[in-house]
Amino acid sequence: MREIPVPADAHARARKKNALVRARKTYNALTLVLSVVAVLCLIGLLVAVIVLEMRDNSASAQRILYILTGTFAAGATVLAFAAFFFGKCAQEANRTELDYRERCDGEESFFVGDGTLATFEQDGVRLHAEEGGKKPIFIPYRDLTFYSVCTRRKPREKGEWSIVLAMPSRYVVKEGKGKDAPPRALIQTDGKERLYRTLEAHGLTVQGESAPRGEKRENKKFTARTKFLLPDQARRRKSAIFVGVAAAVTIAGVLIAVFWQDMLTVGAILSVFGLFFAGRSAFSFVQAKGMIAFYDEGLFWKEGGRASDERIFLKWEEIERVSFEEAQGKRYMRLSCAYGNYHLPDVAGAYEYIAQAQPEKCAD
């Protein structure tokens, strides 16, 4: 992430901010448009191949179909790479914009939520809205605890660093509504060099795993010792229904192509869509399961097979205690860390493995 100089003039700062917002929106729009067009090219490629194979075409028609096949294939490949590139640019533009907006408020200001900034002052941290908003909240340093946290979505050394600020709930919970609130409230901000310098400048102690701060660490991949699976029956039922519907569409497309020559193209398109969704649904059915995997370094939880599903890797050093908790008629394993708790499904055999491998962390 590059730091954009903050102009002294307020109007110049506003113009620069608007320019950064436009750049972010442009990259996001390009990513979306290129992704959609790449998918359309892929569909066109499949349709062209099916028509080329299933129809008795003339020489001129075959030439056109070959040209379309090559064009769609090249277009899908180029556009997919372009969408990936602009997606990375959009992420970088978003980080640059947020950092610029932070430094417009002050060199020791950092976002801790949507439109909320934490500004480090001489005696404490002030939570306030970026523009206007409610009355700021001041928390003295004596009531704050800082934790360095590395969020790992894969069982490897690399992760995203952040700083978690823990404070008594009374500072952020409205009066009269804190009866059921936990004793501590947690807020999080991205770990960046400017934040680490700020913490050092105020003499604040940070607990937890130390961030690299320029030091290059090997992105070591950890080796699993054992795994425990938890099938997601609801998602599997849904996937099975989609497989059946897609199979029916595929069969209908084949029958149309075979018995109605005038509808050959329509049948080919239906078959392509049916096969695509049948394969996708079958893959979703197989992947519809949670998993807890254990490593020498820690444990890994993956909710399902999709990239958007919850997944987290916790090192043993982060986990202070493993216990059980009931919620909505279900029992969960609670992994208590210094900065908060994680709740995982009670997968058969998982707790017993922890009790054997890390007995000092178990409640019993």
DOKELO-43884 format. One record per residue (C-alpha): residue number from 0; residue in three letters; x, y, z. Coordinates in nm, 2 decimals, decimal comma. Layout:
% residues N
NUM	ala	X	Y	Z $
...
***
This chain:
% residues 364
0	met	0,00	0,00	0,00 $
1	arg	0,14	0,34	-0,10 $
2	glu	0,08	0,65	0,12 $
3	ile	-0,07	0,95	-0,06 $
4	pro	0,06	1,28	0,07 $
5	val	-0,21	1,48	0,25 $
6	pro	-0,24	1,84	0,12 $
7	ala	-0,25	2,12	0,38 $
8	asp	-0,55	2,29	0,20 $
9	ala	-0,89	2,14	0,29 $
10	his	-1,03	2,18	-0,06 $
11	ala	-0,72	2,00	-0,20 $
12	arg	-0,77	1,72	0,05 $
13	ala	-1,13	1,68	-0,05 $
14	arg	-1,05	1,67	-0,42 $
15	lys	-0,78	1,41	-0,36 $
16	lys	-1,03	1,20	-0,16 $
17	asn	-1,29	1,22	-0,43 $
18	ala	-1,02	1,11	-0,69 $
19	leu	-0,93	0,81	-0,48 $
20	val	-1,30	0,71	-0,44 $
21	arg	-1,35	0,74	-0,81 $
22	ala	-1,04	0,52	-0,88 $
23	arg	-1,17	0,25	-0,64 $
24	lys	-1,52	0,25	-0,79 $
25	thr	-1,37	0,24	-1,14 $
26	tyr	-1,16	-0,07	-1,06 $
27	asn	-1,46	-0,24	-0,90 $
28	ala	-1,68	-0,17	-1,20 $
29	leu	-1,41	-0,30	-1,44 $
30	thr	-1,37	-0,61	-1,24 $
31	leu	-1,74	-0,68	-1,24 $
32	val	-1,79	-0,61	-1,61 $
33	leu	-1,49	-0,81	-1,72 $
34	ser	-1,59	-1,11	-1,50 $
35	val	-1,94	-1,11	-1,65 $
36	val	-1,82	-1,08	-2,01 $
37	ala	-1,56	-1,36	-1,94 $
38	val	-1,84	-1,59	-1,82 $
39	leu	-2,05	-1,50	-2,13 $
40	cys	-1,75	-1,59	-2,35 $
41	leu	-1,71	-1,92	-2,18 $
42	ile	-2,08	-2,00	-2,23 $
43	gly	-2,05	-1,90	-2,60 $
44	leu	-1,74	-2,12	-2,63 $
45	leu	-1,94	-2,42	-2,50 $
46	val	-2,23	-2,36	-2,72 $
47	ala	-2,01	-2,32	-3,03 $
48	val	-1,83	-2,65	-2,96 $
49	ile	-2,16	-2,83	-2,90 $
50	val	-2,32	-2,69	-3,22 $
51	leu	-2,00	-2,77	-3,42 $
52	glu	-2,01	-3,13	-3,31 $
53	met	-2,38	-3,20	-3,33 $
54	arg	-2,48	-3,04	-3,65 $
55	asp	-2,40	-3,13	-4,02 $
56	asn	-2,26	-2,79	-4,11 $
57	ser	-2,15	-2,66	-4,44 $
58	ala	-1,78	-2,57	-4,50 $
59	ser	-1,85	-2,20	-4,46 $
60	ala	-2,06	-2,26	-4,14 $
61	gln	-1,78	-2,47	-3,99 $
62	arg	-1,52	-2,19	-4,06 $
63	ile	-1,75	-1,95	-3,88 $
64	leu	-1,79	-2,18	-3,59 $
65	tyr	-1,41	-2,24	-3,56 $
66	ile	-1,35	-1,87	-3,56 $
67	leu	-1,62	-1,82	-3,29 $
68	thr	-1,46	-2,10	-3,09 $
69	gly	-1,12	-1,95	-3,10 $
70	thr	-1,25	-1,60	-3,03 $
71	phe	-1,46	-1,71	-2,73 $
72	ala	-1,17	-1,91	-2,59 $
73	ala	-0,92	-1,63	-2,63 $
74	gly	-1,17	-1,37	-2,49 $
75	ala	-1,26	-1,58	-2,19 $
76	thr	-0,89	-1,63	-2,10 $
77	val	-0,78	-1,27	-2,15 $
78	leu	-1,09	-1,13	-1,98 $
79	ala	-1,05	-1,36	-1,68 $
80	phe	-0,68	-1,25	-1,63 $
81	ala	-0,79	-0,89	-1,67 $
82	ala	-1,07	-0,92	-1,42 $
83	phe	-0,82	-1,08	-1,17 $
84	phe	-0,57	-0,79	-1,23 $
85	phe	-0,83	-0,52	-1,18 $
86	gly	-0,96	-0,70	-0,87 $
87	lys	-0,62	-0,67	-0,72 $
88	cys	-0,60	-0,31	-0,82 $
89	ala	-0,94	-0,25	-0,65 $
90	gln	-0,82	-0,40	-0,33 $
91	glu	-0,51	-0,19	-0,33 $
92	ala	-0,71	0,12	-0,42 $
93	asn	-0,95	0,05	-0,13 $
94	arg	-0,65	0,02	0,12 $
95	thr	-0,49	0,34	-0,02 $
96	glu	-0,82	0,53	0,01 $
97	leu	-0,88	0,42	0,37 $
98	asp	-0,53	0,51	0,48 $
99	tyr	-0,55	0,85	0,32 $
100	arg	-0,88	0,92	0,49 $
101	glu	-0,73	0,81	0,82 $
102	arg	-0,43	1,05	0,78 $
103	cys	-0,67	1,33	0,68 $
104	asp	-0,81	1,30	1,04 $
105	gly	-0,46	1,26	1,19 $
106	glu	-0,14	1,06	1,17 $
107	glu	-0,25	0,87	1,48 $
108	ser	-0,61	0,79	1,36 $
109	phe	-0,72	0,45	1,24 $
110	phe	-1,05	0,31	1,12 $
111	val	-1,22	0,06	1,37 $
112	gly	-1,54	0,03	1,18 $
113	asp	-1,75	0,17	0,90 $
114	gly	-1,70	0,55	0,93 $
115	thr	-1,56	0,52	1,29 $
116	leu	-1,21	0,63	1,38 $
117	ala	-0,99	0,56	1,68 $
118	thr	-0,75	0,85	1,75 $
119	phe	-0,46	0,80	1,99 $
120	glu	-0,42	1,10	2,22 $
121	gln	-0,19	1,17	2,52 $
122	asp	-0,40	0,99	2,78 $
123	gly	-0,62	0,76	2,59 $
124	val	-0,81	0,67	2,27 $
125	arg	-1,09	0,88	2,13 $
126	leu	-1,36	0,70	1,92 $
127	his	-1,54	0,93	1,69 $
128	ala	-1,72	0,94	1,35 $
129	glu	-1,52	1,04	1,04 $
130	glu	-1,76	1,33	0,97 $
131	gly	-2,00	1,47	1,24 $
132	gly	-2,20	1,20	1,41 $
133	lys	-2,26	1,13	1,78 $
134	lys	-2,05	1,26	2,07 $
135	pro	-1,70	1,11	2,07 $
136	ile	-1,61	0,84	2,33 $
137	phe	-1,29	0,87	2,53 $
138	ile	-1,13	0,56	2,68 $
139	pro	-0,82	0,61	2,90 $
140	tyr	-0,52	0,39	2,83 $
141	arg	-0,55	0,23	3,18 $
142	asp	-0,88	0,07	3,06 $
143	leu	-0,75	-0,06	2,73 $
144	thr	-0,57	-0,38	2,64 $
145	phe	-0,40	-0,42	2,31 $
146	tyr	-0,36	-0,76	2,13 $
147	ser	-0,17	-0,84	1,82 $
148	val	-0,37	-1,09	1,61 $
149	cys	-0,29	-1,28	1,29 $
150	thr	-0,60	-1,40	1,11 $
151	arg	-0,51	-1,71	0,91 $
152	arg	-0,77	-1,86	0,67 $
153	lys	-0,54	-2,14	0,57 $
154	pro	-0,31	-2,37	0,77 $
155	arg	0,01	-2,18	0,70 $
156	glu	0,22	-1,91	0,85 $
157	lys	0,09	-1,62	0,63 $
158	gly	-0,21	-1,42	0,75 $
159	glu	-0,37	-1,08	0,79 $
160	trp	-0,24	-0,88	1,09 $
161	ser	-0,45	-0,66	1,31 $
162	ile	-0,46	-0,49	1,65 $
163	val	-0,76	-0,57	1,88 $
164	leu	-0,85	-0,31	2,14 $
165	ala	-1,03	-0,46	2,44 $
166	met	-1,22	-0,22	2,68 $
167	pro	-1,50	-0,24	2,94 $
168	ser	-1,84	-0,26	2,77 $
169	arg	-1,97	0,04	2,96 $
170	tyr	-1,78	0,27	2,71 $
171	val	-1,97	0,15	2,40 $
172	val	-2,29	0,00	2,54 $
173	lys	-2,58	0,24	2,60 $
174	glu	-2,68	0,29	2,96 $
175	gly	-2,95	0,05	3,06 $
176	lys	-2,88	-0,19	2,77 $
177	gly	-2,57	-0,36	2,91 $
178	lys	-2,74	-0,62	3,13 $
179	asp	-2,67	-0,91	2,89 $
180	ala	-2,35	-0,76	2,73 $
181	pro	-2,02	-0,93	2,78 $
182	pro	-1,78	-0,76	3,03 $
183	arg	-1,54	-0,65	2,76 $
184	ala	-1,60	-0,49	2,42 $
185	leu	-1,36	-0,55	2,13 $
186	ile	-1,28	-0,33	1,83 $
187	gln	-1,03	-0,41	1,56 $
188	thr	-0,81	-0,22	1,32 $
189	asp	-0,57	-0,32	1,05 $
190	gly	-0,21	-0,38	1,16 $
191	lys	0,01	-0,14	0,98 $
192	glu	0,35	0,01	1,04 $
193	arg	0,21	0,35	1,13 $
194	leu	-0,01	0,19	1,40 $
195	tyr	0,28	0,00	1,55 $
196	arg	0,48	0,33	1,56 $
197	thr	0,19	0,50	1,73 $
198	leu	0,17	0,23	2,00 $
199	glu	0,54	0,25	2,06 $
200	ala	0,53	0,63	2,08 $
201	his	0,27	0,62	2,36 $
202	gly	0,46	0,34	2,54 $
203	leu	0,17	0,09	2,51 $
204	thr	0,22	-0,28	2,55 $
205	val	0,09	-0,52	2,29 $
206	gln	0,01	-0,87	2,39 $
207	gly	-0,01	-1,17	2,16 $
208	glu	0,19	-1,29	1,85 $
209	ser	0,45	-1,03	1,73 $
210	ala	0,39	-0,90	1,38 $
211	pro	0,69	-0,93	1,13 $
212	arg	0,72	-0,55	1,07 $
213	gly	0,95	-0,57	0,76 $
214	glu	1,10	-0,90	0,86 $
215	lys	1,04	-1,17	0,59 $
216	arg	0,90	-1,49	0,73 $
217	glu	0,88	-1,81	0,54 $
218	asn	0,52	-1,88	0,45 $
219	lys	0,54	-2,23	0,58 $
220	lys	0,25	-2,47	0,51 $
221	phe	0,16	-2,69	0,80 $
222	thr	0,10	-3,06	0,78 $
223	ala	-0,22	-3,21	0,91 $
224	arg	-0,20	-3,49	1,16 $
225	thr	-0,57	-3,59	1,16 $
226	lys	-0,91	-3,46	1,04 $
227	phe	-1,27	-3,49	1,16 $
228	leu	-1,56	-3,43	0,92 $
229	leu	-1,91	-3,29	0,98 $
230	pro	-2,15	-3,34	0,68 $
231	asp	-2,38	-3,05	0,62 $
232	gln	-2,71	-3,23	0,56 $
233	ala	-2,92	-2,92	0,48 $
234	arg	-2,68	-2,81	0,21 $
235	arg	-2,65	-3,16	0,07 $
236	arg	-3,02	-3,19	0,04 $
237	lys	-3,03	-2,86	-0,15 $
238	ser	-2,74	-2,97	-0,38 $
239	ala	-2,91	-3,30	-0,45 $
240	ile	-3,23	-3,12	-0,56 $
241	phe	-3,02	-2,90	-0,80 $
242	val	-2,85	-3,20	-0,94 $
243	gly	-3,18	-3,36	-1,02 $
244	val	-3,32	-3,04	-1,19 $
245	ala	-3,00	-2,99	-1,39 $
246	ala	-3,00	-3,36	-1,50 $
247	ala	-3,36	-3,32	-1,62 $
248	val	-3,27	-3,01	-1,82 $
249	thr	-2,97	-3,19	-1,97 $
250	ile	-3,19	-3,49	-2,08 $
251	ala	-3,46	-3,25	-2,22 $
252	gly	-3,19	-3,07	-2,42 $
253	val	-3,06	-3,40	-2,57 $
254	leu	-3,41	-3,51	-2,66 $
255	ile	-3,49	-3,18	-2,83 $
256	ala	-3,17	-3,19	-3,03 $
257	val	-3,23	-3,55	-3,14 $
258	phe	-3,60	-3,54	-3,23 $
259	trp	-3,65	-3,18	-3,34 $
260	gln	-3,38	-3,09	-3,59 $
261	asp	-3,52	-2,73	-3,62 $
262	met	-3,45	-2,69	-3,25 $
263	leu	-3,10	-2,83	-3,25 $
264	thr	-2,93	-2,51	-3,13 $
265	val	-3,19	-2,47	-2,85 $
266	gly	-3,13	-2,83	-2,74 $
267	ala	-2,76	-2,79	-2,74 $
268	ile	-2,77	-2,47	-2,53 $
269	leu	-3,00	-2,65	-2,27 $
270	ser	-2,77	-2,94	-2,26 $
271	val	-2,47	-2,72	-2,20 $
272	phe	-2,64	-2,53	-1,92 $
273	gly	-2,77	-2,86	-1,77 $
274	leu	-2,43	-3,02	-1,77 $
275	phe	-2,27	-2,72	-1,62 $
276	phe	-2,51	-2,68	-1,33 $
277	ala	-2,52	-3,06	-1,27 $
278	gly	-2,15	-3,07	-1,23 $
279	arg	-2,14	-2,76	-1,01 $
280	ser	-2,42	-2,90	-0,79 $
281	ala	-2,25	-3,24	-0,76 $
282	phe	-1,93	-3,07	-0,66 $
283	ser	-2,12	-2,87	-0,40 $
284	phe	-2,28	-3,19	-0,26 $
285	val	-1,94	-3,35	-0,21 $
286	gln	-1,79	-3,04	-0,05 $
287	ala	-2,09	-2,98	0,18 $
288	lys	-1,92	-3,07	0,50 $
289	gly	-1,74	-2,90	0,78 $
290	met	-1,39	-3,01	0,89 $
291	ile	-1,16	-2,97	1,19 $
292	ala	-0,80	-3,06	1,11 $
293	phe	-0,53	-3,08	1,37 $
294	tyr	-0,17	-2,99	1,32 $
295	asp	0,14	-2,97	1,55 $
296	glu	0,11	-2,59	1,53 $
297	gly	-0,27	-2,56	1,59 $
298	leu	-0,61	-2,64	1,46 $
299	phe	-0,80	-2,55	1,14 $
300	trp	-1,18	-2,52	1,10 $
301	lys	-1,35	-2,51	0,76 $
302	glu	-1,72	-2,47	0,74 $
303	gly	-1,77	-2,59	0,39 $
304	gly	-1,62	-2,62	0,04 $
305	arg	-1,69	-2,27	-0,08 $
306	ala	-1,42	-2,00	-0,06 $
307	ser	-1,67	-1,77	0,11 $
308	asp	-1,74	-2,01	0,39 $
309	glu	-1,59	-1,95	0,74 $
310	arg	-1,25	-2,09	0,79 $
311	ile	-0,99	-2,01	1,05 $
312	phe	-0,65	-2,15	1,17 $
313	leu	-0,56	-2,10	1,53 $
314	lys	-0,22	-2,17	1,68 $
315	trp	-0,21	-2,35	2,01 $
316	glu	-0,04	-2,05	2,17 $
317	glu	-0,35	-1,84	2,10 $
318	ile	-0,60	-2,09	2,26 $
319	glu	-0,61	-2,06	2,64 $
320	arg	-0,90	-2,30	2,71 $
321	val	-1,13	-2,54	2,53 $
322	ser	-1,48	-2,60	2,68 $
323	phe	-1,84	-2,65	2,58 $
324	glu	-2,13	-2,41	2,55 $
325	glu	-2,50	-2,46	2,47 $
326	ala	-2,67	-2,23	2,23 $
327	gln	-3,02	-2,27	2,06 $
328	gly	-3,03	-2,63	2,16 $
329	lys	-2,69	-2,72	2,01 $
330	arg	-2,36	-2,78	2,18 $
331	tyr	-2,05	-2,60	2,06 $
332	met	-1,68	-2,62	2,14 $
333	arg	-1,57	-2,28	2,28 $
334	leu	-1,21	-2,19	2,21 $
335	ser	-1,12	-1,91	2,45 $
336	cys	-0,84	-1,68	2,34 $
337	ala	-0,71	-1,37	2,52 $
338	tyr	-0,88	-1,14	2,27 $
339	gly	-1,21	-1,33	2,23 $
340	asn	-1,39	-1,66	2,18 $
341	tyr	-1,45	-1,89	1,88 $
342	his	-1,74	-2,13	1,87 $
343	leu	-1,71	-2,44	1,66 $
344	pro	-1,96	-2,73	1,61 $
345	asp	-1,90	-3,02	1,85 $
346	val	-1,76	-3,26	1,58 $
347	ala	-1,73	-3,62	1,71 $
348	gly	-1,38	-3,70	1,83 $
349	ala	-1,24	-3,35	1,81 $
350	tyr	-1,25	-3,27	2,18 $
351	glu	-1,11	-3,61	2,27 $
352	tyr	-0,81	-3,54	2,03 $
353	ile	-0,75	-3,20	2,20 $
354	ala	-0,77	-3,36	2,54 $
355	gln	-0,50	-3,61	2,44 $
356	ala	-0,27	-3,37	2,24 $
357	gln	-0,32	-3,05	2,46 $
358	pro	-0,46	-3,17	2,79 $
359	glu	-0,36	-2,85	2,97 $
360	lys	-0,61	-2,65	2,76 $
361	cys	-0,92	-2,87	2,83 $
362	ala	-1,17	-2,77	3,09 $
363	asp	-1,21	-3,11	3,23 $
***
